[in-house]
Amino acid sequence: MSIIEQRRTEIRAAENTYRIVVATRTDVDRAEPTPRVMITLEAGGPGGEPVAEGSLDLDVAVANTVAELVTDSLLSAAGAARGPRRRSADRPAQQGRPWSEEMDAELETRWIAGESVTQIAAYFERTPGGIRARLPRVGCDPENPGCYLPVPPSRRTDPDGGEPS
């Protein structure tokens, strides 16, 4: 026995009529039921002549990936560019954006004051990994909260081998 759910859509755009049927099927009689998605597309021009037709039969697990690939490929073939992709809901708002000198100074101040990576990440709307990666760039030691990075021996000016005062 198969369980099938089906959605039919008909849309008129310009002179063409598009019909798409999306059906999901799970064959529950099998030892390992595999959910499938079947997509059928038909489009007719103003005189009923076919302008598009085709079908896909996919494993549900790959449907999102195939949708992205088909979208990108069709837009590319038509010479259209895809707009910017939406940010995922759980991605911090500032992730991947450039840092300013003021932000670097604030990052250094907060780290030296003893704030945790999590608190700083929330303040800057970035990931904890992004904060840990940025700390050495402002001279802070990401492994030791509240501490600066040690001065490397090649940059020390004190003849006794210590850090400059």
Backbone as a chain_set.jsonl record, in Angstrom:
{"seq": "MSIIEQRRTEIRAAENTYRIVVATRTDVDRAEPTPRVMITLEAGGPGGEPVAEGSLDLDVAVANTVAELVTDSLLSAAGAARGPRRRSADRPAQQGRPWSEEMDAELETRWIAGESVTQIAAYFERTPGGIRARLPRVGCDPENPGCYLPVPPSRRTDPDGGEPS", "coords": {"N": [[0.84, -1.183, 0.0], [0.507, 2.228, -0.781], [0.99, 5.512, 0.427], [-0.25, 8.499, -0.58], [0.093, 11.946, -1.203], [-1.131, 14.741, -2.818], [-0.641, 17.736, -4.701], [-2.07, 20.088, -6.789], [-1.51, 22.653, -9.114], [-2.452, 25.4, -11.076], [-1.439, 27.929, -13.153], [-1.701, 31.022, -14.801], [0.38, 32.854, -16.804], [1.329, 35.626, -18.508], [0.927, 34.73, -21.8], [0.808, 32.03, -21.422], [-0.225, 28.899, -19.941], [0.406, 27.222, -17.011], [0.749, 24.053, -15.568], [1.257, 22.293, -12.673], [2.011, 19.412, -10.874], [2.557, 18.115, -7.756], [3.469, 15.377, -6.039], [3.68, 13.394, -3.148], [4.921, 10.322, -2.042], [4.851, 7.397, -0.091], [5.885, 4.214, 0.15], [4.606, 1.967, 2.083], [4.616, -0.784, 2.219], [7.082, -1.77, 1.762], [10.242, -3.046, 3.047], [11.995, -1.08, 3.902], [10.63, 1.804, 3.887], [10.766, 4.406, 1.524], [10.384, 7.761, 1.275], [9.16, 9.565, -1.504], [9.201, 12.177, -3.976], [7.274, 13.3, -6.588], [7.272, 15.256, -9.441], [5.465, 16.904, -11.858], [5.345, 18.817, -14.749], [3.581, 20.82, -16.988], [3.144, 23.029, -19.692], [1.272, 25.222, -21.631], [1.036, 27.105, -24.618], [-0.656, 30.06, -26.039], [-2.264, 28.946, -28.061], [-2.549, 26.397, -27.181], [-0.347, 24.888, -27.741], [2.467, 22.927, -26.691], [4.805, 24.366, -24.446], [6.433, 23.769, -22.416], [7.407, 20.824, -20.729], [7.738, 18.072, -18.534], [9.133, 15.831, -16.036], [10.046, 14.897, -12.683], [11.398, 12.532, -10.421], [12.089, 12.07, -7.215], [14.06, 11.302, -4.282], [12.883, 12.22, -1.125], [14.773, 13.27, 0.64], [16.661, 14.611, -0.911], [15.336, 16.645, -2.151], [15.351, 19.479, -1.531], [17.992, 20.225, -2.215], [18.036, 19.552, -4.963], [16.053, 21.32, -5.855], [17.338, 23.817, -5.444], [19.524, 23.51, -7.215], [18.211, 23.214, -9.716], [16.848, 25.658, -9.876], [19.029, 27.543, -9.868], [20.355, 26.67, -12.203], [18.418, 27.002, -14.241], [17.951, 29.792, -14.12], [20.497, 30.706, -14.772], [20.765, 29.661, -17.385], [18.821, 31.147, -18.649], [19.933, 33.594, -18.575], [19.519, 35.203, -16.407], [20.115, 36.633, -13.221], [20.362, 35.311, -9.967], [18.764, 36.597, -7.114], [19.969, 37.97, -3.963], [20.568, 35.476, -1.522], [18.439, 34.401, 1.118], [19.099, 35.039, 4.546], [19.711, 32.587, 6.989], [17.469, 31.941, 9.689], [18.653, 31.572, 12.197], [21.15, 32.66, 12.027], [23.578, 34.974, 13.087], [23.079, 38.527, 12.871], [25.245, 40.21, 12.12], [27.194, 38.533, 11.187], [29.978, 37.745, 9.212], [30.281, 40.302, 8.253], [32.296, 43.296, 7.745], [34.736, 44.47, 10.15], [35.013, 47.453, 12.084], [37.351, 50.03, 13.119], [36.482, 51.101, 15.515], [34.826, 49.078, 16.466], [36.705, 47.049, 16.821], [38.199, 48.192, 18.902], [36.26, 48.253, 20.918], [35.801, 45.511, 21.196], [38.307, 44.669, 22.196], [38.326, 46.114, 24.648], [36.112, 44.99, 26.008], [36.92, 42.288, 26.205], [39.277, 42.417, 27.75], [38.14, 43.444, 30.028], [36.943, 41.232, 31.004], [34.647, 40.002, 29.994], [32.754, 37.234, 28.714], [33.233, 35.085, 25.824], [30.776, 34.358, 24.761], [29.048, 36.384, 25.728], [30.179, 38.629, 24.481], [29.873, 37.918, 21.81], [27.079, 37.978, 21.6], [26.635, 40.723, 22.044], [27.905, 41.903, 19.789], [26.464, 40.711, 17.798], [27.391, 38.397, 16.457], [29.052, 35.249, 15.752], [30.299, 33.013, 18.334], [32.645, 31.731, 17.433], [33.513, 33.551, 15.493], [34.175, 35.715, 17.092], [36.276, 34.62, 18.656], [38.115, 34.241, 16.596], [38.66, 36.865, 15.887], [39.819, 38.059, 18.112], [42.779, 37.674, 18.388], [43.594, 39.46, 16.414], [43.241, 41.922, 17.498], [45.07, 41.877, 19.424], [44.48, 40.32, 21.642], [44.393, 37.44, 23.791], [42.786, 34.613, 22.883], [42.609, 32.273, 24.308], [42.935, 32.839, 26.949], [40.935, 34.419, 28.978], [40.512, 37.909, 29.448], [43.141, 38.602, 28.988], [46.02, 39.871, 27.224], [47.744, 38.924, 24.196], [50.937, 37.356, 24.47], [54.027, 39.153, 24.005], [55.956, 38.366, 21.25], [59.239, 36.805, 21.301], [60.928, 37.92, 19.304], [60.08, 40.518, 19.102], [60.517, 41.746, 21.462], [61.909, 44.275, 23.528], [63.253, 44.573, 25.873], [66.31, 43.976, 27.409], [66.632, 41.865, 29.213], [64.966, 39.904, 28.334], [62.344, 40.063, 28.988], [58.993, 41.436, 28.729], [58.465, 44.653, 27.245], [58.185, 47.571, 29.241]], "CA": [[0.0, 0.0, 0.0], [1.221, 3.494, -0.833], [0.294, 6.699, 0.918], [0.053, 9.571, -1.535], [-0.487, 13.276, -1.012], [-0.92, 15.398, -4.102], [-1.033, 19.141, -4.835], [-2.142, 20.51, -8.194], [-1.556, 24.101, -9.251], [-2.513, 25.893, -12.446], [-1.152, 29.371, -13.143], [-1.6, 31.694, -16.089], [1.366, 33.933, -16.809], [1.376, 36.164, -19.882], [0.093, 33.967, -22.739], [0.951, 30.601, -21.161], [-0.872, 28.281, -18.791], [1.307, 26.243, -16.42], [0.149, 23.091, -14.655], [2.268, 21.526, -11.956], [1.489, 18.451, -9.907], [3.587, 17.64, -6.844], [2.918, 14.262, -5.261], [4.6, 12.687, -2.266], [4.508, 8.926, -1.927], [5.617, 6.507, 0.768], [5.468, 2.822, -0.016], [4.722, 1.388, 3.423], [4.738, -2.244, 2.173], [8.494, -2.132, 1.638], [10.976, -3.244, 4.304], [12.485, 0.247, 4.261], [9.887, 2.767, 3.068], [11.508, 5.592, 1.118], [9.486, 8.798, 0.762], [9.525, 10.091, -2.811], [8.463, 13.332, -4.487], [7.149, 13.281, -8.043], [6.873, 16.572, -9.932], [5.133, 16.899, -13.282], [5.096, 20.172, -15.23], [3.116, 20.998, -18.365], [2.797, 24.415, -19.976], [0.755, 25.386, -22.977], [0.979, 28.463, -25.135], [-2.003, 30.587, -26.277], [-3.017, 28.039, -28.926], [-2.503, 25.067, -26.599], [0.888, 24.192, -28.094], [3.321, 22.749, -25.505], [5.996, 25.199, -24.329], [7.278, 23.127, -21.405], [6.883, 19.593, -20.161], [8.764, 17.242, -17.929], [8.834, 15.306, -14.715], [11.155, 14.477, -11.821], [11.043, 11.59, -9.362], [13.224, 12.24, -6.31], [14.015, 10.941, -2.877], [12.551, 13.436, -0.363], [15.972, 13.796, 1.302], [17.452, 15.462, -1.809], [14.439, 17.59, -2.83], [15.813, 20.868, -1.375], [19.211, 20.407, -3.01], [17.657, 19.536, -6.378], [15.337, 22.574, -6.123], [18.357, 24.862, -5.57], [20.282, 23.279, -8.449], [17.353, 23.499, -10.866], [16.627, 27.11, -9.89], [20.256, 28.202, -10.313], [20.65, 26.296, -13.589], [17.449, 27.644, -15.139], [18.222, 31.233, -14.157], [21.739, 30.892, -15.513], [20.499, 29.395, -18.802], [17.992, 32.235, -19.167], [20.698, 34.832, -18.488], [19.058, 35.987, -15.259], [20.893, 36.424, -12.003], [19.567, 35.034, -8.775], [18.898, 37.637, -6.092], [20.702, 37.509, -2.787], [19.891, 34.428, -0.766], [17.993, 34.809, 2.448], [19.909, 34.586, 5.666], [18.971, 31.66, 7.826], [16.904, 32.62, 10.852], [19.5, 31.486, 13.378], [22.455, 33.249, 11.743], [23.691, 36.317, 13.654], [22.881, 39.6, 11.894], [26.495, 40.825, 11.666], [28.149, 37.509, 10.78], [30.586, 37.927, 7.9], [30.425, 41.72, 7.893], [33.605, 43.823, 8.151], [34.899, 45.103, 11.467], [35.552, 48.811, 12.051], [38.347, 50.284, 14.179], [35.721, 51.299, 16.762], [34.381, 47.757, 16.924], [37.893, 46.366, 17.332], [38.524, 48.784, 20.2], [35.241, 47.785, 21.859], [36.079, 44.094, 21.424], [39.459, 44.604, 23.1], [37.9, 46.612, 25.964], [35.226, 44.002, 26.637], [37.686, 41.078, 26.524], [40.176, 42.72, 28.865], [37.285, 43.65, 31.206], [36.555, 39.929, 31.524], [33.418, 39.447, 29.438], [32.936, 35.937, 28.055], [33.082, 35.062, 24.372], [29.335, 34.312, 24.491], [28.496, 37.727, 25.964], [30.694, 39.528, 23.441], [29.225, 37.518, 20.555], [25.708, 38.5, 21.632], [26.718, 42.177, 21.908], [28.264, 42.262, 18.412], [25.605, 39.946, 16.893], [28.287, 37.535, 15.685], [29.179, 33.924, 16.358], [31.449, 32.891, 19.243], [33.83, 31.428, 16.629], [33.952, 34.801, 14.877], [34.818, 36.523, 18.142], [37.576, 33.99, 18.956], [39.013, 34.479, 15.461], [39.007, 38.283, 15.815], [40.589, 38.476, 19.293], [44.212, 37.873, 18.144], [43.822, 40.618, 15.541], [43.285, 43.132, 18.336], [46.11, 41.662, 20.424], [43.979, 39.608, 22.819], [44.611, 35.999, 23.818], [41.476, 33.964, 22.961], [42.668, 31.131, 25.227], [43.03, 33.342, 28.326], [40.043, 35.569, 29.134], [41.032, 39.085, 30.131], [44.583, 38.747, 28.768], [46.574, 40.168, 25.908], [48.7, 37.949, 23.691], [52.299, 37.722, 24.879], [54.865, 39.734, 22.965], [56.898, 37.325, 20.816], [60.635, 37.153, 21.6], [61.544, 38.733, 18.252], [59.63, 41.909, 19.193], [60.804, 42.266, 22.805], [62.999, 45.255, 23.551], [63.916, 44.508, 27.172], [67.503, 43.111, 27.277], [66.506, 40.687, 30.067], [64.067, 38.952, 27.701], [60.964, 40.294, 29.401], [58.21, 42.319, 27.886], [58.743, 46.072, 27.493], [57.261, 48.178, 30.221]], "C": [[0.883, 1.243, 0.0], [0.341, 4.592, -0.263], [0.721, 7.837, 0.011], [-0.66, 10.856, -1.121], [-0.154, 14.043, -2.278], [-1.413, 16.842, -4.067], [-0.988, 19.489, -6.318], [-2.266, 22.028, -8.227], [-1.606, 24.44, -10.735], [-2.366, 27.411, -12.381], [-1.118, 29.863, -14.579], [-0.624, 32.842, -15.947], [1.56, 34.346, -18.258], [0.429, 35.338, -20.747], [0.034, 32.477, -22.403], [0.178, 30.159, -19.924], [0.035, 27.156, -18.302], [0.525, 25.356, -15.457], [1.28, 22.308, -14.0], [1.57, 20.639, -10.93], [2.674, 17.977, -9.08], [2.948, 16.579, -5.962], [4.017, 13.675, -4.385], [4.041, 11.291, -2.049], [5.427, 8.208, -0.953], [5.06, 5.11, 0.587], [5.676, 2.109, 1.319], [4.834, -0.125, 3.397], [6.198, -2.686, 2.098], [9.139, -2.283, 3.009], [11.51, -1.907, 4.815], [11.762, 1.266, 3.392], [10.713, 4.019, 2.796], [10.525, 6.624, 0.59], [10.037, 9.382, -0.54], [8.681, 11.313, -3.121], [8.462, 13.213, -6.0], [6.599, 14.637, -8.478], [6.619, 16.444, -11.432], [4.752, 18.32, -13.682], [4.65, 20.106, -16.684], [2.795, 22.466, -18.541], [2.366, 24.51, -21.427], [0.712, 26.848, -23.367], [-0.455, 28.872, -25.434], [-2.863, 29.677, -27.158], [-3.024, 26.61, -28.4], [-1.242, 24.295, -26.932], [1.783, 24.069, -26.847], [4.54, 23.674, -25.552], [6.947, 24.663, -23.262], [6.602, 21.844, -20.954], [8.034, 18.794, -19.582], [8.326, 16.739, -16.572], [10.117, 14.914, -14.001], [10.602, 13.505, -10.802], [12.255, 11.565, -8.43], [12.981, 11.635, -4.94], [13.763, 12.245, -2.112], [13.803, 14.081, 0.234], [16.781, 14.729, 0.413], [16.614, 16.544, -2.49], [14.921, 19.033, -2.713], [17.047, 21.145, -2.222], [18.887, 20.455, -4.498], [16.921, 20.832, -6.741], [16.322, 23.727, -6.307], [19.124, 24.725, -6.887], [19.464, 23.63, -9.693], [17.126, 25.006, -10.991], [17.853, 27.842, -10.437], [20.541, 27.92, -11.786], [19.7, 26.974, -14.569], [17.694, 29.145, -15.245], [19.485, 31.528, -14.954], [21.514, 30.701, -17.015], [19.687, 30.514, -19.442], [18.706, 33.578, -19.107], [20.248, 35.736, -17.352], [19.931, 35.66, -14.055], [19.944, 36.166, -10.836], [19.816, 36.152, -7.774], [19.654, 37.1, -4.897], [19.883, 36.466, -2.03], [19.522, 34.945, 0.616], [18.93, 34.26, 3.501], [19.084, 33.617, 6.489], [18.573, 32.37, 9.112], [17.838, 32.612, 12.049], [20.894, 32.071, 13.166], [22.517, 34.655, 12.331], [23.695, 37.398, 12.57], [24.188, 40.155, 11.321], [27.536, 39.816, 11.186], [28.651, 37.774, 9.37], [30.77, 39.366, 7.472], [31.78, 42.238, 8.371], [33.568, 44.455, 9.535], [35.45, 46.51, 11.266], [36.589, 48.951, 13.165], [37.648, 50.46, 15.529], [35.253, 49.967, 17.335], [35.553, 46.96, 17.49], [38.263, 46.885, 18.722], [37.531, 48.314, 21.269], [35.439, 46.308, 22.189], [37.222, 43.933, 22.417], [39.056, 45.014, 24.516], [37.059, 45.574, 26.697], [35.992, 42.739, 27.046], [38.58, 41.305, 27.743], [39.378, 42.946, 30.153], [36.746, 42.329, 31.761], [35.249, 39.367, 31.0], [33.724, 38.13, 28.727], [32.753, 36.076, 26.54], [31.592, 35.102, 24.011], [28.693, 35.681, 24.664], [28.926, 38.695, 24.86], [30.035, 39.209, 22.099], [27.797, 38.055, 20.492], [25.709, 40.013, 21.423], [26.962, 42.591, 20.451], [27.38, 41.579, 17.362], [26.445, 39.141, 15.905], [28.378, 36.186, 16.378], [30.345, 33.913, 17.352], [32.736, 32.564, 18.479], [34.395, 32.665, 15.949], [34.665, 35.701, 15.871], [36.193, 35.944, 18.46], [38.583, 34.241, 17.84], [39.487, 35.929, 15.415], [39.919, 38.717, 16.973], [42.094, 38.628, 19.039], [44.516, 39.087, 17.271], [43.84, 41.933, 16.309], [44.26, 42.954, 19.492], [45.67, 40.909, 21.661], [44.163, 38.1, 22.662], [43.277, 35.275, 23.948], [41.442, 32.765, 23.909], [42.681, 31.568, 26.692], [42.168, 34.589, 28.486], [40.692, 36.696, 29.939], [42.5, 39.352, 29.892], [44.91, 39.141, 27.338], [47.443, 38.999, 25.471], [50.082, 38.337, 24.182], [53.062, 38.309, 23.695], [55.856, 38.655, 22.543], [58.338, 37.762, 21.07], [61.275, 38.06, 20.554], [61.151, 40.207, 18.349], [59.901, 42.52, 20.559], [61.995, 43.209, 22.745], [63.767, 45.249, 24.858], [65.104, 43.548, 27.069], [67.424, 41.859, 28.142], [65.562, 39.638, 29.489], [62.622, 39.123, 28.114], [60.248, 41.202, 28.441], [58.563, 43.777, 28.211], [57.734, 46.647, 28.478], [56.503, 49.334, 29.654]], "O": [[1.891, 1.295, 0.705], [-0.877, 4.601, -0.444], [1.912, 8.106, -0.146], [-1.832, 10.855, -0.746], [0.98, 13.998, -2.756], [-2.456, 17.141, -3.487], [-0.003, 19.222, -7.008], [-3.031, 22.616, -7.462], [-0.895, 23.846, -11.546], [-3.084, 28.086, -11.644], [-0.573, 29.201, -15.462], [-0.778, 33.699, -15.077], [1.906, 33.535, -19.117], [-0.763, 35.26, -20.447], [-0.715, 31.735, -23.038], [-0.043, 30.934, -18.993], [0.391, 26.255, -19.061], [-0.258, 25.841, -14.641], [2.139, 21.741, -14.673], [0.662, 21.071, -10.22], [3.671, 17.498, -9.622], [2.0, 16.856, -5.228], [5.147, 13.484, -4.835], [2.833, 11.109, -1.893], [6.644, 8.393, -0.989], [3.882, 4.866, 0.848], [6.79, 1.698, 1.643], [5.117, -0.727, 4.433], [6.509, -3.851, 2.344], [8.662, -1.731, 4.001], [11.479, -1.637, 6.015], [12.212, 1.57, 2.287], [11.285, 4.615, 3.709], [9.891, 6.394, -0.44], [11.232, 9.656, -0.654], [7.58, 11.468, -2.594], [9.511, 13.048, -6.622], [5.59, 15.106, -7.953], [7.459, 15.937, -12.175], [3.926, 18.952, -13.023], [5.263, 19.423, -17.505], [2.233, 23.089, -17.64], [3.002, 23.959, -22.325], [0.393, 27.716, -22.555], [-1.383, 28.126, -25.124], [-4.084, 29.651, -27.001], [-3.461, 25.7, -29.104], [-1.067, 23.169, -26.467], [1.85, 24.997, -26.041], [5.224, 23.755, -26.572], [8.115, 25.048, -23.206], [5.38, 21.786, -20.816], [9.159, 18.84, -20.081], [7.302, 17.153, -16.029], [11.138, 14.637, -14.63], [9.46, 13.642, -10.365], [13.325, 11.092, -8.813], [11.841, 11.478, -4.503], [14.372, 13.268, -2.425], [13.883, 15.306, 0.325], [17.523, 15.566, 0.928], [17.132, 17.285, -3.324], [14.902, 19.756, -3.71], [17.134, 22.186, -2.874], [19.408, 21.307, -5.218], [17.143, 21.383, -7.82], [16.163, 24.531, -7.226], [19.344, 25.713, -7.588], [19.972, 24.269, -10.614], [17.202, 25.56, -12.087], [17.739, 28.658, -11.352], [20.924, 28.822, -12.532], [20.13, 27.467, -15.612], [17.65, 29.706, -16.339], [19.532, 32.489, -15.722], [22.01, 31.486, -17.823], [19.839, 30.799, -20.63], [18.157, 34.593, -19.536], [20.572, 36.924, -17.345], [20.418, 34.539, -13.907], [18.861, 36.746, -10.753], [20.949, 36.601, -7.607], [19.947, 35.906, -4.826], [18.662, 36.573, -1.919], [20.197, 35.798, 1.193], [19.478, 33.166, 3.366], [17.881, 33.815, 6.665], [19.258, 33.286, 9.566], [17.822, 33.552, 12.845], [21.736, 31.978, 14.059], [21.608, 35.453, 12.104], [24.248, 37.202, 11.487], [24.23, 40.533, 10.15], [28.644, 40.204, 10.815], [27.865, 37.998, 8.449], [31.361, 39.625, 6.424], [32.357, 41.679, 9.304], [32.529, 44.907, 10.016], [36.266, 46.733, 10.372], [36.69, 48.093, 14.042], [38.159, 50.023, 16.561], [35.284, 49.759, 18.548], [35.419, 46.28, 18.507], [38.6, 46.103, 19.612], [37.926, 48.012, 22.395], [35.264, 45.9, 23.337], [37.122, 43.156, 23.367], [39.407, 44.334, 25.48], [37.279, 45.314, 27.88], [35.74, 42.183, 28.115], [38.626, 40.477, 28.652], [39.876, 42.673, 31.245], [36.165, 42.297, 32.846], [34.777, 38.349, 31.508], [34.821, 37.938, 28.203], [32.191, 37.057, 26.053], [31.194, 35.792, 23.073], [27.882, 36.095, 23.836], [28.119, 39.485, 24.37], [29.681, 40.114, 21.344], [27.358, 38.533, 19.447], [24.863, 40.532, 20.695], [26.316, 43.507, 19.941], [27.529, 41.837, 16.168], [26.238, 39.196, 14.693], [27.839, 36.006, 17.47], [31.273, 34.713, 17.228], [33.805, 33.063, 18.834], [35.611, 32.816, 15.837], [35.643, 36.367, 15.53], [37.174, 36.685, 18.529], [39.77, 34.431, 18.104], [40.596, 36.2, 14.955], [40.707, 39.649, 16.818], [42.656, 39.645, 19.445], [45.59, 39.677, 17.385], [44.382, 42.932, 15.836], [44.287, 43.759, 20.423], [46.412, 40.859, 22.642], [44.098, 37.56, 21.558], [42.675, 35.311, 25.021], [40.365, 32.294, 24.273], [42.461, 30.746, 27.581], [42.611, 35.693, 28.169], [41.331, 36.464, 30.965], [43.068, 40.241, 30.526], [44.201, 38.805, 26.389], [47.833, 38.172, 26.296], [50.38, 39.525, 24.303], [52.778, 37.999, 22.538], [56.534, 38.083, 23.396], [58.631, 38.957, 21.058], [62.101, 38.902, 20.908], [61.806, 41.06, 17.751], [59.558, 43.677, 20.8], [62.958, 42.977, 22.014], [64.831, 45.862, 24.947], [64.914, 42.398, 26.673], [68.092, 40.871, 27.835], [65.375, 38.583, 30.095], [61.755, 38.393, 27.633], [60.822, 41.678, 27.462], [58.921, 44.084, 29.348], [56.575, 46.236, 28.518], [55.693, 49.943, 30.353]]}, "num_chains": 1, "name": "protein.A"}
